[in-house]
């Protein structure tokens, strides 16, 4: 089977798809990812890149030109919708359709905020699956994105198709109340991002190794060095080791830290970073939250934008971490919150409970096998194979 994965050109949207793409490859299927070309460096051997569309900087500039707003600082539903379901579709679809036609997928898998994949699906009349990577969005955002992309379907004379599978990486304890499971719902175990070729070694703090190690990360987009400095200042007086990231384009040299207790990295797969860690201080991105909780690690969350406030709210409701809103995130408050998550048995038990929920979800390999049985049988019946 040939499986084509569609992702918005940002690591937070691409990385949740990769465990499934890797599982498809390992099961002997042809796997390819369609996104912007600069993200090709994130793909492992045996997973092909189909290049289509620009990176977010170009998309943000066009959104600002069209509606005078920036989705990263003005997250109103109509602005967010213009980014994902308007501008990106307009600047990506034609290239994406040509690439997909040439590759000839048997199945398309697209992430929650990708609206190019569904349009290509409608043209190719190909079965599809939708992958969600966190708690369900508020209805006003879903409605705004659906309304925005609807005009593109009308212009092309197409009708949206319903995905036959909804792959849900959100454990039950983090899901919003009263959410109704879509048709074809099935759980997919979220996995911390890893690379087949990673040779990163666990950080050695020498004589300090017996002390707890804390990961501090603001992800790959909302990586404000000012916020990171505030967090590190709040942890300065705690007797812990600190492993911090500054993002793919950050400069570790900009931070003045004590190298005996603080190590700064750019971008390292979370599967490596979380090894030996006792707690995580983060922005609340879906990938970081789910990866941390899959290891039973309690969180201190300082949300900055996008869906981080939603993720943080659900973590707090599940009692698996402490949330500090931007106006609450003083150094003293951050230090106090970390001390609490390191010592509060109830918080750690809640995080461990979510880890057990995640472990009980279907693995990427199991999901690929199920999709293979479902679509492979259909292809045999229709004479495609």
C-alpha positions as CSV (number, residue, x, y, z in Angstrom):
1,X,0.0,0.0,0.0
2,X,1.2,3.5,-0.8
3,X,0.4,6.0,2.1
4,X,0.8,9.7,1.6
5,X,1.0,11.9,4.7
6,X,0.1,15.6,4.6
7,X,1.4,18.1,7.1
8,X,1.3,21.9,7.7
9,X,5.0,23.0,7.3
10,X,5.8,23.3,11.0
11,X,7.4,20.8,13.3
12,X,4.5,20.7,15.7
13,X,2.3,19.5,12.9
14,X,4.7,17.3,11.1
15,X,6.3,15.3,14.0
16,X,3.1,13.7,15.3
17,X,2.7,12.1,11.8
18,X,6.1,10.6,11.7
19,X,5.7,7.6,14.0
20,X,2.8,6.4,11.7
21,X,4.9,7.0,8.6
22,X,7.8,5.1,10.2
23,X,5.5,2.2,11.1
24,X,4.2,2.1,7.5
25,X,7.7,2.0,6.2
26,X,8.7,-0.7,8.7
27,X,5.6,-2.8,7.6
28,X,6.8,-2.7,4.0
29,X,4.5,0.0,2.7
30,X,5.6,2.9,0.6
31,X,5.4,6.1,2.7
32,X,5.8,9.7,1.7
33,X,5.2,13.0,3.4
34,X,3.9,16.1,1.5
35,X,5.0,19.3,3.1
36,X,7.4,22.2,2.4
37,X,10.9,21.2,1.2
38,X,13.0,22.6,4.1
39,X,11.4,20.0,6.4
40,X,13.0,17.1,4.5
41,X,15.8,17.0,7.1
42,X,13.3,15.6,9.6
43,X,12.5,12.5,7.6
44,X,14.1,9.2,8.3
45,X,15.6,7.0,5.5
46,X,12.9,5.2,3.5
47,X,10.3,8.0,3.9
48,X,10.0,10.1,0.8
49,X,9.4,13.9,0.7
50,X,7.0,15.4,-1.8
51,X,7.7,19.1,-1.7
52,X,4.8,21.5,-2.0
53,X,4.1,25.0,-0.8
54,X,6.1,27.6,1.2
55,X,7.2,27.7,4.8
56,X,5.3,29.5,7.6
57,X,7.2,32.8,7.2
58,X,5.8,33.3,3.7
59,X,2.4,32.2,4.8
60,X,2.4,34.6,7.8
61,X,3.4,37.4,5.5
62,X,0.5,36.7,3.1
63,X,-2.0,36.4,6.0
64,X,-0.9,39.8,7.2
65,X,-1.3,41.2,3.7
66,X,-4.8,39.7,3.4
67,X,-6.3,40.6,6.8
68,X,-3.7,42.7,8.6
69,X,-3.2,40.2,11.4
70,X,-0.6,37.7,12.5
71,X,-1.9,34.3,13.8
72,X,0.9,34.0,16.3
73,X,-0.1,37.1,18.1
74,X,-3.7,37.5,17.1
75,X,-5.3,34.0,17.5
76,X,-8.8,35.0,16.6
77,X,-10.7,32.1,14.9
78,X,-10.9,33.9,11.6
79,X,-7.2,34.8,11.6
80,X,-6.2,31.2,12.4
81,X,-8.6,29.9,9.8
82,X,-7.1,32.2,7.1
83,X,-3.6,30.7,7.8
84,X,-4.5,27.0,7.8
85,X,-7.6,26.8,5.6
86,X,-7.2,29.9,3.3
87,X,-3.7,31.1,2.6
88,X,-1.9,27.8,2.9
89,X,-4.4,26.1,0.7
90,X,-4.1,28.8,-1.9
91,X,-0.3,28.7,-2.0
92,X,0.1,25.0,-1.8
93,X,-2.8,23.1,-3.4
94,X,-1.7,23.1,-7.1
95,X,1.8,21.8,-6.3
96,X,0.4,19.3,-3.9
97,X,-2.1,17.9,-6.3
98,X,0.5,17.5,-9.1
99,X,2.9,15.7,-6.7
100,X,0.1,13.5,-5.3
101,X,-1.1,12.6,-8.8
102,X,2.4,11.6,-9.8
103,X,2.9,9.5,-6.6
104,X,-0.5,7.8,-6.8
105,X,-1.4,7.1,-3.1
106,X,-3.7,4.4,-2.0
107,X,-4.4,6.2,1.2
108,X,-4.0,9.8,2.4
109,X,-3.4,10.6,6.0
110,X,-3.6,14.3,7.0
111,X,-3.1,16.1,10.3
112,X,-5.9,18.1,12.0
113,X,-5.0,21.5,10.7
114,X,-4.0,20.4,7.2
115,X,-6.7,21.3,4.6
116,X,-4.6,20.6,1.5
117,X,-4.8,16.8,2.0
118,X,-8.6,16.7,2.1
119,X,-8.8,18.7,-1.1
120,X,-6.4,16.4,-2.9
121,X,-8.4,13.5,-1.5
122,X,-11.6,14.9,-3.1
123,X,-9.9,15.2,-6.5
124,X,-8.2,11.8,-6.4
125,X,-11.2,10.1,-4.8
126,X,-8.8,8.4,-2.5
127,X,-9.7,7.1,1.0
128,X,-8.3,9.2,3.9
129,X,-7.6,9.3,7.6
130,X,-7.4,12.3,9.8
131,X,-4.9,12.5,12.7
132,X,-5.6,14.7,15.8
133,X,-2.7,15.5,18.1
134,X,-4.3,16.8,21.3
135,X,-7.6,17.8,22.9
136,X,-10.4,18.8,20.6
137,X,-10.3,22.4,19.4
138,X,-13.1,24.8,20.5
139,X,-16.0,24.7,18.1
140,X,-15.5,28.3,16.9
141,X,-12.1,27.4,15.5
142,X,-13.4,24.3,13.7
143,X,-16.3,26.2,12.3
144,X,-14.1,29.1,11.1
145,X,-11.7,26.8,9.3
146,X,-14.5,24.8,7.7
147,X,-16.1,28.0,6.5
148,X,-12.9,29.3,5.1
149,X,-12.0,26.2,3.1
150,X,-15.6,25.7,1.9
151,X,-15.1,28.5,-0.7
152,X,-12.1,26.6,-2.1
153,X,-14.2,23.5,-2.6
154,X,-17.0,25.5,-4.3
155,X,-14.5,27.2,-6.6
156,X,-13.1,23.8,-7.7
157,X,-16.5,22.2,-8.0
158,X,-15.6,19.6,-5.3
159,X,-17.4,18.2,-2.3
160,X,-15.6,17.4,1.0
161,X,-15.2,13.7,1.7
162,X,-15.5,12.1,5.2
163,X,-12.3,10.4,6.5
164,X,-12.9,6.7,7.1
165,X,-10.6,6.8,10.2
166,X,-10.1,9.5,12.9
167,X,-6.8,8.8,14.6
168,X,-6.9,10.2,18.1
169,X,-3.6,10.7,20.0
170,X,-5.3,12.4,23.0
171,X,-5.6,10.2,26.1
172,X,-9.1,10.2,27.7
173,X,-8.0,12.1,30.8
174,X,-6.9,15.1,28.7
175,X,-9.9,15.2,26.3
176,X,-12.4,18.1,26.7
177,X,-15.8,17.4,28.3
178,X,-18.8,16.5,26.1
179,X,-16.6,15.8,23.1
180,X,-18.3,13.3,20.7
181,X,-16.0,10.8,19.0
182,X,-16.2,11.2,15.2
183,X,-17.0,8.3,12.8
184,X,-14.1,5.9,12.5
185,X,-12.6,7.0,15.8
186,X,-9.6,4.9,16.9
187,X,-6.8,5.7,19.4
188,X,-3.3,6.1,18.2
189,X,-0.5,6.1,20.9
190,X,1.5,9.3,20.7
191,X,5.2,8.8,20.8
192,X,8.0,11.2,21.6
193,X,9.7,12.4,18.5
194,X,12.8,10.3,17.7
195,X,15.2,9.9,14.8
196,X,16.6,6.6,13.5
197,X,20.0,8.3,13.1
198,X,20.2,10.0,16.5
199,X,23.5,9.7,18.3
200,X,22.7,12.1,21.1
201,X,24.0,11.0,24.5
202,X,22.3,11.5,27.8
203,X,23.7,14.7,29.4
204,X,26.4,14.0,32.0
205,X,26.3,16.4,35.0
206,X,29.2,14.8,36.8
207,X,29.0,14.8,40.5
208,X,25.5,16.3,40.2
209,X,24.1,13.3,38.4
210,X,22.2,12.0,41.5
211,X,20.1,15.2,41.5
212,X,16.8,15.5,39.6
213,X,17.1,16.7,36.0
214,X,14.5,19.1,34.6
215,X,13.8,19.6,30.9
216,X,13.0,23.2,29.9
217,X,11.6,23.7,26.4
218,X,9.5,26.2,24.6
219,X,9.1,24.1,21.5
220,X,10.1,25.1,18.0
221,X,8.0,28.2,17.2
222,X,7.2,30.2,20.4
223,X,10.8,30.2,21.5
224,X,11.1,33.6,23.1
225,X,14.6,34.0,24.7
226,X,13.1,36.4,27.2
227,X,10.6,33.9,28.5
228,X,13.3,31.2,28.6
229,X,15.5,33.5,30.6
230,X,12.7,34.1,33.1
231,X,12.2,30.4,33.5
232,X,15.9,29.7,34.0
233,X,16.0,32.5,36.5
234,X,13.2,31.0,38.5
235,X,15.0,27.6,38.7
236,X,18.4,29.1,39.6
237,X,18.1,28.5,43.3
238,X,16.7,25.0,43.1
239,X,19.0,22.0,43.6
240,X,18.3,20.4,40.2
241,X,20.1,19.9,36.9
242,X,18.6,21.7,34.0
243,X,18.5,20.6,30.3
244,X,17.1,23.4,28.2
245,X,16.5,23.9,24.5
246,X,16.5,27.1,22.4
247,X,14.8,25.7,19.3
248,X,16.3,24.8,15.8
249,X,17.4,28.4,15.2
250,X,18.3,29.5,18.7
251,X,21.8,30.4,19.9
252,X,22.8,28.6,23.1
253,X,25.6,31.2,23.5
254,X,23.1,34.0,24.1
255,X,22.2,32.5,27.6
256,X,24.6,33.1,30.5
257,X,24.2,30.0,32.6
258,X,26.3,27.9,35.0
259,X,27.5,25.0,32.8
260,X,27.9,22.7,35.8
261,X,24.2,22.6,36.3
262,X,22.6,23.9,33.1
263,X,23.1,22.5,29.6
264,X,21.6,24.3,26.5
265,X,20.8,22.5,23.3
266,X,19.2,23.6,20.0
267,X,16.8,21.0,18.8
268,X,17.1,17.4,20.0
269,X,14.3,14.7,19.5
270,X,12.2,14.5,22.6
271,X,12.7,10.8,22.9
272,X,16.3,11.6,23.7
273,X,15.7,14.7,25.9
274,X,13.2,13.0,28.2
275,X,15.6,10.1,29.1
276,X,16.4,10.5,32.8
277,X,14.2,13.6,33.3
278,X,12.1,14.0,36.5
279,X,9.8,16.9,35.3
280,X,9.3,19.2,32.4
281,X,8.8,23.0,32.2
282,X,7.3,23.9,28.8
283,X,5.1,26.0,26.7
284,X,2.2,23.5,26.4
285,X,2.6,22.4,22.8
286,X,0.7,19.2,22.0
287,X,3.8,17.2,21.1
288,X,5.7,18.2,24.2
289,X,2.7,17.6,26.5
290,X,1.9,14.2,25.2
291,X,5.5,13.1,25.0
292,X,6.1,14.1,28.6
293,X,3.0,12.5,30.0
294,X,3.7,9.3,28.0
295,X,6.7,9.0,30.4
296,X,4.6,9.9,33.4
297,X,6.4,13.2,33.9
298,X,4.5,16.0,35.6
299,X,4.5,19.4,34.0
300,X,4.9,23.1,34.7
301,X,3.3,24.9,31.7
302,X,3.7,28.5,30.7
303,X,1.5,28.8,27.5
304,X,2.4,31.4,24.9
305,X,0.0,31.0,22.0
306,X,-1.8,28.7,19.5
307,X,-3.4,25.6,21.2
308,X,-1.1,25.8,24.2
309,X,-3.7,27.4,26.4
310,X,-6.2,24.6,25.6
311,X,-3.5,21.9,26.3
312,X,-2.5,23.6,29.6
313,X,-6.1,23.9,30.7
314,X,-6.6,20.1,30.2
315,X,-3.4,19.3,32.0
316,X,-4.5,21.4,35.0
317,X,-7.9,19.8,34.9
318,X,-6.3,16.3,35.0
319,X,-4.1,17.5,37.9
320,X,-1.0,16.3,36.0
321,X,0.8,19.7,36.2
322,X,0.7,23.3,37.2
323,X,-0.2,26.1,34.8
324,X,1.1,29.6,35.0
325,X,-0.5,32.1,32.6
326,X,1.9,34.7,31.0
327,X,1.0,37.4,33.7
328,X,1.6,34.8,36.5
329,X,4.9,33.4,35.2
330,X,7.3,35.2,37.5
331,X,10.6,33.6,38.4
332,X,9.4,33.0,42.0
333,X,6.2,31.4,40.8
334,X,8.0,29.2,38.3
335,X,10.5,28.0,40.9
336,X,7.7,27.3,43.4
337,X,5.7,25.4,40.8
338,X,8.6,23.2,39.8
339,X,9.3,22.4,43.5
340,X,5.7,21.3,43.8
341,X,5.6,19.0,40.8
342,X,8.9,17.4,42.0
343,X,7.5,16.6,45.4
344,X,3.7,16.4,45.2
345,X,2.7,12.7,45.0
346,X,-0.8,13.5,43.7
347,X,0.6,15.4,40.7
348,X,3.0,12.6,39.9
349,X,0.3,9.9,40.3
350,X,-2.0,11.8,37.9
351,X,0.8,12.1,35.3
352,X,1.5,8.3,35.7
353,X,-2.2,7.6,35.3
354,X,-2.1,9.4,31.9
355,X,1.0,7.5,31.0
356,X,-0.9,4.2,31.6
357,X,-3.7,5.5,29.4
358,X,-1.3,6.3,26.6
359,X,0.4,2.9,26.9
360,X,-3.0,1.2,26.5
361,X,-3.6,3.0,23.2
362,X,-2.9,1.3,19.9
363,X,0.7,1.5,18.7
364,X,1.5,3.1,15.3
365,X,2.3,-0.4,14.0
366,X,-1.1,-1.7,15.1
367,X,-2.9,1.2,13.5
368,X,-1.0,0.7,10.2
369,X,-1.9,-3.0,10.3
370,X,-5.6,-2.1,10.8
371,X,-5.6,0.4,8.0
372,X,-3.8,-2.2,5.8
373,X,-6.5,-4.8,6.5
374,X,-9.3,-2.3,5.9
375,X,-8.0,-0.7,2.7
376,X,-6.0,-3.6,1.4
377,X,-9.2,-5.7,1.3
378,X,-11.1,-2.8,-0.4
379,X,-8.4,-2.6,-3.0
380,X,-8.5,-6.3,-3.8
381,X,-12.3,-6.1,-4.1
382,X,-12.1,-3.2,-6.6
383,X,-9.3,-4.8,-8.6
384,X,-6.6,-2.2,-7.7
385,X,-4.2,-4.9,-6.6
